[in-house]
Amino acid sequence: MSLRLTALLLPLFLPAHSASVPEMWDWTVRDFEVVMRTHGEISFAPYVHGDRPKSDFFPGYRSDFHTYVDFFSWKGLISSWLIANTTLIERPDSTVFRLDKIRYTLTPGYRYEFDKWLISGLLLRECMLTVRREGQLGSAWWNSFQIGAGSKGAYHLFLVEEYKNRRLSFRHSFDAQINVGAFLYGEESVWLAQNHLYRYEEFALLRYHVGRHGNWGLFLDLPQHLWVNADNSLEHKVSLTLNLFLLGRVNIASLFYTYHLYDSNIHDNEDGLGLFGFKIVF
């Protein structure tokens, strides 16, 4: 009896089930795309004024590079990797130049794009390698989870696209982003952390588009970064950057001046220093 009942009922379920599997598969793969696109920024600048900050760094030169590699896109969610490097070169009186620090970042991330703004997140892996520094415990590294949101013009990828396509009027307009993060901590190890006391962070950017004329333009950046340590003490960094840019076919070339209004960070202190340099946003 049970076999006969099963034989009668089975055809009723099979068509619906077999039809739902392809529908589910189609929905899953419908908007999947292999992107393989890079975008980022590279800059080089000498320190043009300012005294030695708290870290006893002899102001010399600074080179920054960071790029995002977008791998996959699925229903608006984009998977990417951030690769970044900062090199600090001292200019002491005794020698022409001397390598001071190398900072590198390698981390997976994501972003979800809307019409005018986006949300993003990273699992940050960052390391600060010191060179010839007496009295320090050695290199520092940390891992943190970060999440943030902002208007598209506050991110270099969309800054290039929007200026290039002339979709928006940038005269007297603003863009902004804000991000928060939590650090992983515990017993010091190669994989977790070493030589830092960070627990939480907040960093933001306010961008003011002054105006443009033809392919030339001017915008002002006001970034700030706040770190909360294990003992609830704070480290804070605020700077101001003026960018004069020339728009090319695929990127932006810019002369910039940065002044660090305040900086109490112990790992990369630039308090009171000013830089004048060149960068390319791509």
C-alpha positions as CSV (number, residue, x, y, z in Angstrom):
1,M,0.0,0.0,0.0
2,S,2.8,2.4,0.9
3,L,4.6,1.7,-2.3
4,R,1.5,2.4,-4.4
5,L,0.8,5.7,-2.5
6,T,4.4,6.8,-3.1
7,A,4.2,6.0,-6.8
8,L,1.0,8.1,-7.1
9,L,2.3,11.1,-5.1
10,L,5.9,11.2,-6.6
11,P,4.9,12.7,-10.0
12,L,3.1,15.5,-8.2
13,F,6.3,16.7,-6.5
14,L,8.9,16.0,-9.2
15,P,7.8,18.7,-11.8
16,A,7.7,21.5,-9.2
17,H,11.0,20.4,-7.7
18,S,12.8,20.0,-11.0
19,A,11.5,23.4,-12.2
20,S,12.7,25.2,-9.1
21,V,16.3,24.0,-9.3
22,P,17.0,25.7,-12.7
23,E,15.2,28.9,-11.5
24,M,17.3,29.0,-8.4
25,W,20.5,28.4,-10.4
26,D,19.6,31.1,-12.9
27,W,18.9,33.6,-10.1
28,T,22.3,32.8,-8.5
29,V,24.4,33.1,-11.6
30,R,22.3,35.7,-13.5
31,D,24.3,38.8,-12.4
32,F,27.7,37.2,-11.7
33,E,30.5,38.9,-13.6
34,V,34.3,38.5,-13.6
35,V,35.5,42.2,-13.4
36,M,39.3,42.2,-13.1
37,R,39.6,45.9,-12.8
38,T,42.2,48.0,-10.9
39,H,42.0,51.5,-9.5
40,G,44.0,53.4,-7.0
41,E,46.5,56.1,-6.4
42,I,50.3,56.6,-6.4
43,S,52.1,59.6,-5.0
44,F,55.6,60.9,-4.2
45,A,56.3,64.0,-2.1
46,P,59.2,65.6,-0.2
47,Y,58.5,67.2,3.2
48,V,59.0,70.9,2.5
49,H,58.7,72.3,6.0
50,G,58.3,71.3,9.6
51,D,60.5,70.1,12.5
52,R,61.3,66.6,13.5
53,P,58.0,65.2,15.0
54,K,57.7,63.1,18.2
55,S,58.9,59.9,16.6
56,D,62.4,61.5,15.9
57,F,61.8,61.1,12.2
58,F,64.1,63.3,10.1
59,P,61.6,64.7,7.4
60,G,62.7,63.6,4.0
61,Y,60.4,61.9,1.4
62,R,57.2,59.9,1.4
63,S,55.9,57.6,-1.3
64,D,52.4,56.1,-1.1
65,F,50.8,53.5,-3.4
66,H,47.5,51.7,-3.0
67,T,45.4,49.9,-5.5
68,Y,42.1,48.0,-5.4
69,V,41.8,44.9,-7.6
70,D,38.1,44.2,-8.3
71,F,37.7,40.5,-9.0
72,F,33.9,39.6,-9.0
73,S,30.6,41.4,-9.1
74,W,27.3,39.8,-8.0
75,K,24.1,41.7,-7.9
76,G,25.9,44.9,-7.0
77,L,28.2,43.4,-4.5
78,I,31.8,43.7,-5.6
79,S,34.7,41.6,-4.2
80,S,38.1,43.2,-4.2
81,W,41.6,43.1,-2.7
82,L,43.5,46.2,-1.4
83,I,47.3,46.2,-2.0
84,A,49.1,49.2,-0.5
85,N,52.6,50.4,0.3
86,T,54.1,53.4,2.0
87,T,57.8,54.1,2.1
88,L,59.4,56.8,4.4
89,I,62.9,58.1,3.6
90,E,64.7,60.2,6.1
91,R,67.0,63.2,5.2
92,P,69.3,63.5,8.2
93,D,72.2,66.0,8.3
94,S,74.9,63.2,8.2
95,T,73.7,61.5,5.0
96,V,71.9,62.3,1.8
97,F,69.0,60.0,2.7
98,R,68.2,56.9,4.8
99,L,65.3,54.5,4.7
100,D,63.1,54.8,7.8
101,K,59.9,52.7,7.5
102,I,58.0,50.5,5.1
103,R,54.3,50.0,5.6
104,Y,52.4,47.5,3.6
105,T,48.8,46.4,3.4
106,L,47.2,43.3,1.8
107,T,43.5,42.7,2.6
108,P,40.3,41.4,1.1
109,G,37.2,43.7,0.9
110,Y,33.9,44.4,-0.6
111,R,31.6,47.2,-1.6
112,Y,28.0,47.6,-2.6
113,E,27.2,50.5,-4.9
114,F,24.0,52.6,-5.1
115,D,23.3,55.4,-7.5
116,K,25.1,58.2,-5.5
117,W,26.8,56.4,-2.5
118,L,28.2,53.1,-1.4
119,I,29.0,50.9,1.6
120,S,32.3,49.0,2.0
121,G,34.2,46.7,4.3
122,L,37.6,45.3,4.7
123,L,39.5,42.7,6.7
124,L,42.6,44.8,7.1
125,R,46.1,43.3,7.4
126,E,48.7,46.0,7.9
127,C,52.4,45.8,8.9
128,M,54.9,48.6,9.8
129,L,58.5,47.6,9.3
130,T,61.1,49.9,10.9
131,V,64.7,50.2,9.8
132,R,67.6,51.0,12.1
133,R,65.5,52.2,15.0
134,E,67.2,51.8,18.4
135,G,65.1,51.4,21.5
136,Q,62.0,50.1,19.7
137,L,60.5,46.7,20.0
138,G,60.6,46.0,16.3
139,S,58.0,45.9,13.6
140,A,54.3,46.2,14.3
141,W,51.3,44.7,12.6
142,W,47.6,44.4,13.2
143,N,44.4,43.0,11.8
144,S,41.0,44.7,12.0
145,F,37.5,44.6,10.6
146,Q,36.3,47.8,8.9
147,I,33.0,49.0,7.5
148,G,32.0,52.4,6.1
149,A,29.8,54.4,3.8
150,G,30.0,57.5,1.8
151,S,29.1,59.4,-1.3
152,K,30.8,58.2,-4.5
153,G,32.8,61.3,-5.1
154,A,34.7,60.7,-1.9
155,Y,36.4,57.6,-3.5
156,H,39.1,57.9,-6.1
157,L,37.5,55.4,-8.5
158,F,34.3,57.5,-8.9
159,L,36.2,60.8,-8.7
160,V,38.0,59.9,-11.9
161,E,34.8,58.6,-13.6
162,E,32.7,61.6,-12.7
163,Y,35.2,64.2,-13.7
164,K,36.0,62.3,-16.9
165,N,32.3,62.0,-17.9
166,R,31.4,65.4,-16.7
167,R,28.2,64.1,-15.3
168,L,28.1,66.4,-12.3
169,S,28.8,70.0,-11.6
170,F,31.5,70.1,-8.9
171,R,31.5,73.8,-8.3
172,H,31.0,74.4,-4.5
173,S,29.9,70.8,-3.8
174,F,30.9,68.3,-1.1
175,D,31.5,64.6,-0.8
176,A,32.2,62.6,2.4
177,Q,32.8,59.1,3.8
178,I,33.0,57.7,7.3
179,N,34.4,54.4,8.5
180,V,34.8,52.4,11.8
181,G,36.9,49.5,12.7
182,A,37.6,46.9,15.5
183,F,41.0,45.4,15.9
184,L,41.7,41.7,16.6
185,Y,43.8,41.3,19.8
186,G,45.1,38.7,22.1
187,E,48.4,36.9,22.5
188,E,50.9,38.4,20.1
189,S,51.7,36.3,17.1
190,V,52.7,36.5,13.4
191,W,49.0,36.1,12.4
192,L,47.2,38.3,14.9
193,A,49.1,41.3,16.2
194,Q,52.4,42.6,17.5
195,N,53.6,45.8,19.2
196,H,50.4,47.8,19.2
197,L,47.6,48.5,21.7
198,Y,44.8,49.5,19.3
199,R,41.2,48.3,20.0
200,Y,39.0,50.6,17.8
201,E,39.3,53.2,15.1
202,E,37.3,55.8,13.2
203,F,38.4,57.6,10.1
204,A,36.6,60.0,7.8
205,L,37.1,62.2,4.8
206,L,35.4,65.5,3.8
207,R,36.0,66.6,0.2
208,Y,35.2,70.0,-1.1
209,H,35.1,70.5,-4.9
210,V,36.2,74.1,-5.4
211,G,35.7,74.2,-9.2
212,R,37.0,73.3,-12.6
213,H,37.9,75.0,-15.9
214,G,38.2,72.7,-18.9
215,N,40.5,69.8,-17.9
216,W,41.8,71.6,-14.8
217,G,40.2,71.4,-11.4
218,L,40.7,72.1,-7.7
219,F,39.5,70.2,-4.7
220,L,40.3,70.2,-1.0
221,D,40.5,67.1,1.3
222,L,40.1,67.1,5.0
223,P,40.8,63.6,6.4
224,Q,41.0,62.6,10.0
225,H,41.8,59.3,11.8
226,L,41.1,58.4,15.5
227,W,42.5,55.3,17.3
228,V,41.3,54.0,20.7
229,N,43.9,52.1,22.7
230,A,43.5,49.3,25.2
231,D,43.8,51.8,28.1
232,N,41.2,54.1,26.5
233,S,43.8,56.7,25.5
234,L,43.5,58.2,22.1
235,E,45.7,58.9,19.1
236,H,44.5,61.4,16.5
237,K,45.5,62.6,13.1
238,V,44.1,65.5,11.1
239,S,45.4,66.9,7.9
240,L,44.5,69.2,5.0
241,T,45.3,68.6,1.3
242,L,44.9,71.0,-1.6
243,N,44.8,69.2,-5.0
244,L,45.3,70.9,-8.4
245,F,44.6,68.3,-11.0
246,L,44.7,67.8,-14.8
247,L,42.2,65.4,-16.2
248,G,43.5,62.9,-18.7
249,R,41.7,60.3,-20.8
250,V,41.9,57.6,-18.2
251,N,43.2,59.1,-15.0
252,I,44.0,62.3,-13.1
253,A,47.4,63.8,-12.6
254,S,47.7,66.2,-9.6
255,L,50.0,68.5,-7.8
256,F,49.1,68.5,-4.1
257,Y,50.1,70.2,-0.8
258,T,49.4,68.5,2.5
259,Y,49.7,70.0,5.9
260,H,49.3,67.9,9.0
261,L,47.4,70.0,11.5
262,Y,47.7,67.6,14.4
263,D,49.2,64.1,14.7
264,S,49.7,62.0,17.9
265,N,50.0,58.6,16.2
266,I,53.1,56.8,17.5
267,H,53.7,54.6,14.5
268,D,53.6,57.2,11.7
269,N,53.8,60.6,13.2
270,E,53.8,63.7,10.9
271,D,52.8,66.3,13.4
272,G,53.3,69.8,11.9
273,L,54.9,68.6,8.7
274,G,54.0,69.8,5.2
275,L,54.5,68.0,1.9
276,F,54.4,69.2,-1.7
277,G,54.2,66.4,-4.3
278,F,52.8,64.7,-7.3
279,K,50.2,61.9,-7.6
280,I,48.3,60.0,-10.2
281,V,44.7,58.8,-9.5
282,F,43.7,55.9,-11.8
